[in-house]
Amino acid sequence: MNIDPSEANTIPELSRLAAKTYGNRSVLVDQGISFSFMELDAARIKGAQALIASGIGTGDTVGIWAPNIINWIVASLAIQTVGAILVPMNTRLKGSEAAFILNHAEIKLLFTVKEFLGIDYQQLISDEETPTLREIIYLDVRDSNASSWEQFLNRGSTVSIETLEQREHALTAESPLDIMFTSGTTGRPKGVVTTHGQTLRTFATWSKTVGLTEKDRYLIINPFFHSFGYKAGWLACLMRGSLILPARSFDIRSVIEKIVSEKITVLPGPPTIYYSLLESSLRNGQDLSSLRLAVTGAAPVPSELIRKMKAELGFDVVLTAYGLTETCGVVSICREGDSPELISRSSGCAMPGVEIKCVDSNGLPVAPGLPGEVWCRGFNVMKGYLNDPESTKETITSDGWLKTGDIGVLGEDGYLQITDRLKDMFIVGGFNCYPAEIESQLCEFPGISRAAVIGVPDERLGEVAFAFVVADSNASLDIEAILAWSKENMANYKIPRKIEIVEDLPVNASGKVLKNRLRDICSDFLG
């Protein structure tokens, strides 16, 4: 009898069990290319042999800076098979942002693409200092070029299966799996370290809770560099036998065509995706009746949106969840059968094996129904921030509670409602934005001495950045120039949609900027 793939302890074990369980059934279809579960596992092995031949050792870090394509998955599985550590990189990063991650994680080999949406990633970092980066391999190049994916795979012929198996069998549930970069109030990205075992347990629970099945056809719009597209995306499909259909970017026409032609059943994502579908005239007359399951979050989800998703888009099940990169992506989740009102006002209850509490400023639990900072504890909590023990100690208590920095209300029924963010984080179209990081970057612009950023409501994206900047003495600032510079130096979801030049920023006695005062000022600007 086959073992349930969701019971695997490591990623290579998951791939092998999925191949054994689901065999020649299709697991991955993208632009005319199809892989069965067995073929994907064979590709994993070939990629792993090539990594060993390339000198990648246990514990080495390997980056992937690419859109949602088949070889992203193959490269990831190969990296994790040889005991190396995957570092997913946001495709919207600019050169300096990418270089920081390459250097902080000491990435030795980078998988990328020649071009995506007009961007040449290698060119972006060509003028940056990246001393640990030894080689770049192009996932989308299949020719005699020495840096092509095809030539990379050919290296593996010199590595025996026995050598590979030794590396694979040395892995345990506690082996580090990946480093996913998030941002914090310091304005510098932090690398979150998680293991094989805790990631697999988290998404075995997630996939069973949402009801993912072997019959599902999953259109993955969420980017693979994010937990939503990677772990709650293709990794969950490997566990449950679902078909993976990657989308390189969100294009409403292409999405509707895919739903119709591929009979998509599962379409998770931030609310922005569903608003776009509901508002698009392109769906008129199209058969979207295959849609079954939506899992959303990363922004408030009005009950009216849930009703429309069921009535107009045809979803049978709409669920919401809450999580952080520091918790493998999931803390709480709604259950099938929860009412639209409950789903819209909460992010579900803690998944099994995880505890949640809301605490006051002294770390003491508040009564049910009262707001407090959300803390969680369980198997899903990260091992720590990469090379940052001080921040790790500040974030995780001595008895294992992770301070999320979010304000929430925990009901008597155990359902959690997120009401605010201690760290002033806001979410643009599903992407986390941290004011301190944007402020730090704005202050690199010549003539800006100080900056303060807040999130303001946006009908389509949920929230966008509103920046207040103070000029250096005798400097003359031009808003259009600042915007143009921001577009060159920031990922597009971070770019302020509105900039106001002010003489000073409101601060308290200790010099801390009063963000609430800025929100009041902002209301006057926006009317």
NUFISE-458339 format. One record per residue (C-alpha): residue number from 1; residue in three letters; x, y, z. Coordinates in steps of 0.5 Angstrom, whole numbers, plus 500, padded with zeros to 3 digits. Example, Ala and Ser with C-alpha at 12.3 -4.5 7.8 and 13.67 -1.06 7.14 Angstrom:
REM NUFISE-458339
- nuba|lolo|c1|c2|c3
- 1|ALA|525|491|516
- 2|SER|527|498|514
This chain:
REM NUFISE-458339
- nuba|lolo|c1|c2|c3
- 1|MET|500|500|500
- 2|ASN|503|507|498
- 3|ILE|504|512|504
- 4|ASP|501|518|503
- 5|PRO|505|523|500
- 6|SER|503|529|505
- 7|GLU|507|524|511
- 8|ALA|513|526|508
- 9|ASN|519|528|512
- 10|THR|523|532|507
- 11|ILE|522|535|500
- 12|PRO|525|529|496
- 13|GLU|521|524|500
- 14|LEU|515|528|498
- 15|SER|517|528|491
- 16|ARG|519|520|491
- 17|LEU|512|518|494
- 18|ALA|508|523|490
- 19|ALA|511|519|484
- 20|LYS|510|512|487
- 21|THR|503|514|489
- 22|TYR|500|518|483
- 23|GLY|505|515|477
- 24|ASN|504|517|470
- 25|ARG|498|522|472
- 26|SER|500|529|470
- 27|VAL|502|534|475
- 28|LEU|505|540|471
- 29|VAL|502|543|465
- 30|ASP|505|550|462
- 31|GLN|505|553|455
- 32|GLY|505|546|452
- 33|ILE|510|542|456
- 34|SER|507|537|461
- 35|PHE|510|533|466
- 36|SER|507|527|470
- 37|PHE|509|526|477
- 38|MET|514|520|475
- 39|GLU|517|525|470
- 40|LEU|518|531|475
- 41|ASP|521|526|480
- 42|ALA|526|524|474
- 43|ALA|527|531|473
- 44|ARG|529|533|480
- 45|ILE|534|527|480
- 46|LYS|537|530|474
- 47|GLY|537|537|477
- 48|ALA|540|535|483
- 49|GLN|546|531|480
- 50|ALA|548|537|476
- 51|LEU|548|541|482
- 52|ILE|553|536|486
- 53|ALA|557|537|479
- 54|SER|557|544|480
- 55|GLY|560|544|487
- 56|ILE|554|546|491
- 57|GLY|554|543|498
- 58|THR|550|541|504
- 59|GLY|548|548|507
- 60|ASP|550|552|501
- 61|THR|545|557|499
- 62|VAL|542|557|492
- 63|GLY|537|563|489
- 64|ILE|532|563|484
- 65|TRP|530|569|481
- 66|ALA|524|568|476
- 67|PRO|517|568|474
- 68|ASN|512|562|475
- 69|ILE|515|557|470
- 70|ILE|516|549|470
- 71|ASN|524|550|471
- 72|TRP|523|554|478
- 73|ILE|519|548|481
- 74|VAL|525|543|478
- 75|ALA|530|547|480
- 76|SER|527|548|487
- 77|LEU|526|541|488
- 78|ALA|533|539|486
- 79|ILE|536|544|491
- 80|GLN|532|541|496
- 81|THR|534|534|495
- 82|VAL|542|536|495
- 83|GLY|541|539|502
- 84|ALA|542|546|499
- 85|ILE|538|552|502
- 86|LEU|533|555|497
- 87|VAL|533|563|497
- 88|PRO|526|565|493
- 89|MET|527|572|490
- 90|ASN|522|577|488
- 91|THR|521|578|481
- 92|ARG|520|586|482
- 93|LEU|526|587|486
- 94|LYS|531|592|483
- 95|GLY|539|591|482
- 96|SER|541|594|489
- 97|GLU|535|590|493
- 98|ALA|537|584|489
- 99|ALA|544|585|491
- 100|PHE|543|585|498
- 101|ILE|539|579|498
- 102|LEU|545|575|494
- 103|ASN|550|578|499
- 104|HIS|546|577|506
- 105|ALA|544|570|504
- 106|GLU|551|569|501
- 107|ILE|548|566|495
- 108|LYS|553|561|491
- 109|LEU|549|560|485
- 110|LEU|543|564|482
- 111|PHE|538|561|477
- 112|THR|534|566|473
- 113|VAL|531|568|466
- 114|LYS|534|572|460
- 115|GLU|528|576|460
- 116|PHE|521|577|464
- 117|LEU|516|583|462
- 118|GLY|522|587|459
- 119|ILE|527|586|465
- 120|ASP|534|583|464
- 121|TYR|535|580|471
- 122|GLN|543|579|470
- 123|GLN|543|586|467
- 124|LEU|540|589|474
- 125|ILE|546|586|478
- 126|SER|551|587|473
- 127|ASP|554|593|477
- 128|GLU|553|591|484
- 129|GLU|558|587|488
- 130|THR|556|580|489
- 131|PRO|562|577|492
- 132|THR|559|570|493
- 133|LEU|556|569|487
- 134|ARG|560|564|483
- 135|GLU|555|563|477
- 136|ILE|548|564|474
- 137|ILE|544|559|470
- 138|TYR|538|561|465
- 139|LEU|532|557|466
- 140|ASP|529|559|460
- 141|VAL|535|558|455
- 142|ARG|536|551|452
- 143|ASP|541|551|447
- 144|SER|549|550|447
- 145|ASN|550|557|451
- 146|ALA|554|554|457
- 147|SER|550|558|462
- 148|SER|543|555|459
- 149|TRP|539|550|463
- 150|GLU|540|544|458
- 151|GLN|548|545|459
- 152|PHE|547|545|466
- 153|LEU|543|539|466
- 154|ASN|549|535|462
- 155|ARG|554|536|468
- 156|GLY|550|531|472
- 157|SER|552|525|468
- 158|THR|559|525|472
- 159|VAL|555|524|478
- 160|SER|553|517|480
- 161|ILE|546|516|483
- 162|GLU|549|513|489
- 163|THR|553|520|491
- 164|LEU|546|523|490
- 165|GLU|542|518|495
- 166|GLN|548|519|500
- 167|ARG|546|527|500
- 168|GLU|539|526|500
- 169|HIS|539|520|505
- 170|ALA|543|525|510
- 171|LEU|537|530|510
- 172|THR|532|530|516
- 173|ALA|526|534|518
- 174|GLU|530|539|522
- 175|SER|534|540|516
- 176|PRO|534|547|513
- 177|LEU|529|548|507
- 178|ASP|529|555|505
- 179|ILE|531|562|507
- 180|MET|525|567|505
- 181|PHE|526|574|505
- 182|THR|521|579|509
- 183|SER|522|586|511
- 184|GLY|522|589|518
- 185|THR|521|596|522
- 186|THR|529|597|521
- 187|GLY|528|598|514
- 188|ARG|532|592|512
- 189|PRO|530|585|509
- 190|LYS|531|579|514
- 191|GLY|532|572|512
- 192|VAL|527|567|515
- 193|VAL|530|560|516
- 194|THR|525|554|516
- 195|THR|526|547|515
- 196|HIS|523|541|511
- 197|GLY|519|538|517
- 198|GLN|515|544|519
- 199|THR|514|547|512
- 200|LEU|511|540|510
- 201|ARG|507|539|516
- 202|THR|504|546|515
- 203|PHE|502|545|508
- 204|ALA|499|538|509
- 205|THR|495|541|514
- 206|TRP|493|547|510
- 207|SER|491|543|504
- 208|LYS|487|538|508
- 209|THR|483|544|511
- 210|VAL|482|547|505
- 211|GLY|480|541|501
- 212|LEU|485|540|496
- 213|THR|484|534|492
- 214|GLU|487|529|486
- 215|LYS|481|532|481
- 216|ASP|483|539|482
- 217|ARG|486|543|477
- 218|TYR|490|549|480
- 219|LEU|492|556|477
- 220|ILE|497|558|481
- 221|ILE|497|566|480
- 222|ASN|501|567|486
- 223|PRO|508|568|485
- 224|PHE|513|562|487
- 225|PHE|517|567|491
- 226|HIS|512|568|496
- 227|SER|509|562|500
- 228|PHE|502|563|497
- 229|GLY|505|561|490
- 230|TYR|510|556|493
- 231|LYS|508|552|499
- 232|ALA|500|553|498
- 233|GLY|501|553|491
- 234|TRP|505|547|487
- 235|LEU|508|544|494
- 236|ALA|501|543|496
- 237|CYS|499|540|489
- 238|LEU|505|535|490
- 239|MET|502|533|497
- 240|ARG|495|532|494
- 241|GLY|496|530|487
- 242|SER|493|536|484
- 243|LEU|495|539|477
- 244|ILE|499|545|477
- 245|LEU|498|550|472
- 246|PRO|503|556|473
- 247|ALA|501|563|471
- 248|ARG|507|568|469
- 249|SER|503|574|471
- 250|PHE|496|576|472
- 251|ASP|493|578|466
- 252|ILE|485|578|466
- 253|ARG|484|576|459
- 254|SER|489|570|460
- 255|VAL|486|568|466
- 256|ILE|479|567|464
- 257|GLU|482|564|458
- 258|LYS|485|559|462
- 259|ILE|479|558|467
- 260|VAL|475|556|461
- 261|SER|480|552|457
- 262|GLU|483|548|463
- 263|LYS|477|547|467
- 264|ILE|480|551|473
- 265|THR|477|548|479
- 266|VAL|482|552|484
- 267|LEU|484|559|484
- 268|PRO|487|562|490
- 269|GLY|490|569|491
- 270|PRO|489|576|494
- 271|PRO|482|580|494
- 272|THR|485|584|488
- 273|ILE|484|578|483
- 274|TYR|477|577|485
- 275|TYR|475|584|484
- 276|SER|478|584|477
- 277|LEU|474|578|475
- 278|LEU|468|581|477
- 279|GLU|469|587|474
- 280|SER|472|585|467
- 281|SER|467|585|461
- 282|LEU|471|579|458
- 283|ARG|468|574|463
- 284|ASN|461|575|460
- 285|GLY|459|569|456
- 286|GLN|464|565|458
- 287|ASP|463|558|462
- 288|LEU|467|559|469
- 289|SER|463|554|472
- 290|SER|469|549|473
- 291|LEU|471|554|479
- 292|ARG|470|550|486
- 293|LEU|475|553|491
- 294|ALA|478|560|493
- 295|VAL|483|561|498
- 296|THR|484|569|500
- 297|GLY|487|573|505
- 298|ALA|493|578|505
- 299|ALA|487|584|505
- 300|PRO|480|585|508
- 301|VAL|475|581|505
- 302|PRO|468|584|505
- 303|SER|462|579|506
- 304|GLU|459|582|499
- 305|LEU|465|580|496
- 306|ILE|465|573|498
- 307|ARG|457|573|496
- 308|LYS|459|575|489
- 309|MET|465|570|488
- 310|LYS|460|565|490
- 311|ALA|454|568|486
- 312|GLU|457|571|480
- 313|LEU|464|567|479
- 314|GLY|461|560|481
- 315|PHE|466|558|487
- 316|ASP|463|553|492
- 317|VAL|468|554|497
- 318|VAL|471|561|499
- 319|LEU|476|561|505
- 320|THR|481|566|508
- 321|ALA|487|565|512
- 322|TYR|492|569|516
- 323|GLY|500|568|516
- 324|LEU|507|570|516
- 325|THR|513|568|513
- 326|GLU|516|567|520
- 327|THR|510|562|521
- 328|CYS|511|558|514
- 329|GLY|506|562|511
- 330|VAL|500|560|516
- 331|VAL|497|561|523
- 332|SER|490|561|522
- 333|ILE|485|559|517
- 334|CYS|477|558|516
- 335|ARG|474|552|515
- 336|GLU|469|550|510
- 337|GLY|462|551|512
- 338|ASP|464|558|515
- 339|SER|459|563|514
- 340|PRO|461|569|509
- 341|GLU|460|574|515
- 342|LEU|465|570|519
- 343|ILE|470|569|513
- 344|SER|469|576|512
- 345|ARG|471|579|519
- 346|SER|476|573|521
- 347|SER|482|570|519
- 348|GLY|479|563|522
- 349|CYS|482|559|528
- 350|ALA|489|556|529
- 351|MET|491|550|525
- 352|PRO|492|544|529
- 353|GLY|499|544|533
- 354|VAL|499|552|533
- 355|GLU|497|556|539
- 356|ILE|494|564|538
- 357|LYS|493|569|544
- 358|CYS|493|576|544
- 359|VAL|497|580|549
- 360|ASP|497|587|552
- 361|SER|504|591|552
- 362|ASN|506|587|558
- 363|GLY|505|581|554
- 364|LEU|500|579|558
- 365|PRO|493|575|555
- 366|VAL|487|580|554
- 367|ALA|480|578|555
- 368|PRO|477|575|549
- 369|GLY|474|580|545
- 370|LEU|479|585|546
- 371|PRO|484|587|542
- 372|GLY|492|586|543
- 373|GLU|498|584|539
- 374|VAL|497|577|536
- 375|TRP|502|572|539
- 376|CYS|503|565|536
- 377|ARG|507|558|538
- 378|GLY|507|552|535
- 379|PHE|511|547|530
- 380|ASN|511|553|524
- 381|VAL|515|558|528
- 382|MET|521|560|524
- 383|LYS|528|557|526
- 384|GLY|530|565|526
- 385|TYR|532|570|522
- 386|LEU|539|569|518
- 387|ASN|545|572|521
- 388|ASP|541|576|526
- 389|PRO|540|573|533
- 390|GLU|538|580|536
- 391|SER|532|581|532
- 392|THR|530|573|533
- 393|LYS|531|574|540
- 394|GLU|526|580|540
- 395|THR|521|577|536
- 396|ILE|521|570|539
- 397|THR|520|569|547
- 398|SER|524|564|551
- 399|ASP|518|560|551
- 400|GLY|517|560|544
- 401|TRP|512|565|542
- 402|LEU|512|569|536
- 403|LYS|511|576|536
- 404|THR|507|578|530
- 405|GLY|507|585|530
- 406|ASP|499|585|528
- 407|ILE|493|587|533
- 408|GLY|488|582|533
- 409|VAL|482|580|537
- 410|LEU|481|573|539
- 411|GLY|474|571|540
- 412|GLU|471|566|545
- 413|ASP|470|561|539
- 414|GLY|477|561|537
- 415|TYR|477|565|531
- 416|LEU|482|571|530
- 417|GLN|480|578|527
- 418|ILE|486|582|525
- 419|THR|485|589|526
- 420|ASP|491|593|525
- 421|ARG|499|592|525
- 422|LEU|503|595|530
- 423|LYS|509|595|525
- 424|ASP|505|600|520
- 425|MET|506|594|515
- 426|PHE|500|595|509
- 427|ILE|499|591|503
- 428|VAL|499|593|496
- 429|GLY|495|588|492
- 430|GLY|497|582|496
- 431|PHE|505|584|497
- 432|ASN|507|586|504
- 433|CYS|510|593|504
- 434|TYR|514|596|510
- 435|PRO|514|603|511
- 436|ALA|521|603|514
- 437|GLU|524|600|508
- 438|ILE|521|605|503
- 439|GLU|523|611|508
- 440|SER|530|608|508
- 441|GLN|530|608|500
- 442|LEU|527|615|499
- 443|CYS|532|618|503
- 444|GLU|537|616|498
- 445|PHE|534|621|493
- 446|PRO|539|627|493
- 447|GLY|536|632|497
- 448|ILE|531|628|501
- 449|SER|533|629|509
- 450|ARG|527|625|512
- 451|ALA|521|621|509
- 452|ALA|515|618|513
- 453|VAL|510|613|509
- 454|ILE|503|610|511
- 455|GLY|499|606|507
- 456|VAL|492|609|504
- 457|PRO|486|605|501
- 458|ASP|486|604|494
- 459|GLU|480|601|491
- 460|ARG|483|596|487
- 461|LEU|490|594|490
- 462|GLY|487|595|497
- 463|GLU|492|600|500
- 464|VAL|498|604|497
- 465|ALA|504|608|499
- 466|PHE|503|615|501
- 467|ALA|510|619|502
- 468|PHE|511|625|506
- 469|VAL|518|628|505
- 470|VAL|522|633|508
- 471|ALA|528|637|503
- 472|ASP|535|638|506
- 473|SER|536|645|507
- 474|ASN|537|649|501
- 475|ALA|535|643|496
- 476|SER|529|644|491
- 477|LEU|525|637|491
- 478|ASP|521|635|485
- 479|ILE|515|630|486
- 480|GLU|515|628|479
- 481|ALA|523|627|479
- 482|ILE|522|623|486
- 483|LEU|517|618|483
- 484|ALA|521|617|477
- 485|TRP|527|615|481
- 486|SER|523|611|485
- 487|LYS|520|607|479
- 488|GLU|528|606|477
- 489|ASN|530|603|484
- 490|MET|524|600|488
- 491|ALA|520|594|486
- 492|ASN|513|597|483
- 493|TYR|509|595|489
- 494|LYS|513|599|494
- 495|ILE|513|606|489
- 496|PRO|509|611|493
- 497|ARG|503|613|489
- 498|LYS|502|620|492
- 499|ILE|508|624|495
- 500|GLU|507|631|499
- 501|ILE|513|635|500
- 502|VAL|513|638|507
- 503|GLU|517|643|512
- 504|ASP|517|638|517
- 505|LEU|514|631|520
- 506|PRO|510|631|526
- 507|VAL|514|627|532
- 508|ASN|512|626|539
- 509|ALA|517|628|545
- 510|SER|522|622|543
- 511|GLY|522|624|536
- 512|LYS|518|618|533
- 513|VAL|514|620|527
- 514|LEU|506|620|529
- 515|LYS|503|616|524
- 516|ASN|496|617|526
- 517|ARG|497|625|525
- 518|LEU|500|623|518
- 519|ARG|494|619|517
- 520|ASP|489|625|519
- 521|ILE|493|630|514
- 522|CYS|493|625|509
- 523|SER|485|625|509
- 524|ASP|485|632|508
- 525|PHE|490|631|502
- 526|LEU|485|626|499
- 527|GLY|479|629|501
